């Protein structure tokens, strides 16, 4: 500013030579575009100050030294300069506001991209850890692929496809561990203390298993079993298993001392071969089968507390100098299975490594975190104005992220190499398809640019009407037409925003057909690339016509004669014969600025049009009848002809906005590419979220997953207490543990899982686990969510053979009765028997080895209060405990083929529903003694027998009367 005005003032005083300002427009534009001013208000203040300084010089200082100055001409020129300076300030402010909003949006996109990338990286680790807690790596790969395919198809029903994933391991060591006095533990401790003890105990076991590189399979209440040598085929797998057993005994001693409990550990280890894998399609878990697995189980059950009971085969694979070895107990010598194999057994003890004895302090050794909403999503979800929502969607402007680059191995997927320079002038995408998507993205900033165009159009019309020599009718007509069209298109684009703002508190507002059409037109212009380009070209053509009308009435011949006579005879010539050249030049500079202002228009097109405008201006200045006018106007440099000064200003404006828009276009395309990558990452993150949820749902009941994640985040244990749950154990009888039989077992369990899905739809039956050939399920674990819409279940109706009216009446009275859990569990057990019969019928018509199939199933059911929780350090495991669980297991083991054996309490509940049960007699149950047990009466067609409909109706009437009396008493109590 000092150099510019100082030069003008020097030539004015010293040589009486009035020069035009050279850097006024340049400084105003640079203030908003290039100067590192963080505050928009400061930029606006600087721009206004610069404008005022130049106006003050032209209006107050320069006239003092101009001898022939006329006051009204000075103020007239000052008014034109004010309009032009206002236009450039508004242009700069508009650009700065838009760029500032978009810059912050771009920053949030970059920020969220980094967060998504970090979360995705951690989620992959979590996913791998979760799936490795269920399966070995070889099996996990195929399961993981299945999960991804199901997520893409939108089918999340089950975790596994209907194929068998079982592998044979020839040299492994199997460890079975049993907690002595476990039944007393689960029936006397409160749920919180029980879960704390079990979590600490099994967590210690998990840590020790990880230390000795032993694969934990699962734990079944009091039984914890694992396999050494299955992951890495280690030749010293026997030593690893024995060392783990010794460490487990040391761990349980510490737990016993810490919690003052009467518990101990009985462990059996055997070396041999086995089959390992997963069966079924629901709640799949790694399991092992084979004769050697049964031997390890026998070694545990016949072992002695505080010792590791091993077979001779295991003993031959360890260094005896490291342990204390004793002969096996007499109980093992009397075991029929061990005696049949003529197997010698031994008791081993030793000193456990200290690092294998560690307390389990955390919920798990990996932190499960689902993807949550980040800052960018949060801002988008806030109640912000429609304008800001529109601006948020504009993929323009941004920051160059070179300063945030990591090492090559850590770089993000999006790099500046994705955007190339075409002829070093135009940024282009390396991916042509991406360029196509970029070109056809919606133009949400169009209404802001059109509003700016309206303001610039008004200024051009004012300059054109105040600088022309004479008025013409068609000029006036076009001025009105131009302002009308600009106003109309601005109104159309802003009408929807205005309506949203004006009726923001009226959610039920309905708009007229005309308003809807205006909305549709505005959306079409913004969404359609051809429409926005047409509008853009129409505005520029309007500007060109307005600028042309500024010069159309110029009497250039009279001006030339008048100017010559002025120089010859030294009299004042009339400057109103033609337009002011600098007003024309500044107007052209404004038009060039507007050419680059439309953000979503192709940069190549904007550059081409701006270049054509510069060429057209050069033609007017250098090769036109107006060259004389520009040549004899005020110049900006003493050594430069005036026409070159005009050309320099227009060219400088073009270069200034080309350079800025060039970098902006590069950043815009770079950010667009990052947005596309961010969408991919979000999609991958959502898939990862779903994968983790599926994996957790496979490990835990669906209603537990969210609660468990909340507790994990708080580093708290998860546990539940239930007043009434029905538990079922169903064992398929007479299965050989070879590969062919396992294939049949897999098919049967898969069919059971499909049946389970029908019951899970009503949130009533939850699969707990499959152990060998035993299927364990429970009903009532999520009773608060269970609608128990029994009338909707065709299976239930078929089992009871009740009419629709009876079932409807039954359901309306019994929907809140927890006793229904027993009814539903028994119905599910009956459906298991039907499913097994259907499978046997299917096998009978196919070429099939009948010895592989089983025609019978033994089922045990018990009900009552239970406890549930998630325990384990590296392998979170959901389990249920309580007398009902123990009794259901005993009902199955003491039951008979083809029968559903239940306890007396469950029989009374079923009898209250009209289902007949027959007393079997007194049955000896381990840990309890002799108790009365019942068989559910089932007909040859696998339906419940002796359904006493009259009894059911009588019971319903009694229940309804009781409910009415209870409601009346409650009402009277409330009134009192």
GIQUIGI-V884475 format. One line per field, one symbol per residue. burial: 1 if it has 24 or more other C-alpha atoms within 12 Angstrom, else 0. A space follows every 10 residues. Layout:
burial = ???
This chain:
burial = 0001101110 1100001111 1111111111 1110000001 0011011101 1111101110 0110010000 0001001111 1111111111 1111111111 1111111111 1111111011 0111011111 1111111111 0111011100 1000011111 1111111110 1111111111 0110111010 1011111111 1111111111 1111111111 1111111111 1001011111 1111111111 1111110000 1011111111 1111111111 1111111111 1111111111 1111111111 1111101100 0000111110 0110100100 0011111111 0100011111 0111111111 1000010000 0000011101 1111111111 0000000000 0111110110 0000011110 0000100110 1111111111 1111111111 1111111110 0000100110 0110011011 1111111010 0000000000 0000000110 0110111110 0110111011 0111111111 1111110011 0110000000 0000111111 1111111111 1111111111 1111011011 1011011101 1100011111 1111111000 1111111111 1111111101 1111111111 1111111100 1101111111 1111111111 1111100110 0100001111 1111111111 1110101110 1111111111 1111111111 0111111111 1111111111 1110011111 1010111111 1100011011 1011101111 1111111111 1111111011 0000000000 0111111111 1111111111 1111111111 1111111111 1111111111 1111111111 1111111101 0010000000 0111111100 0111111010 0110010000 0000000000 000000
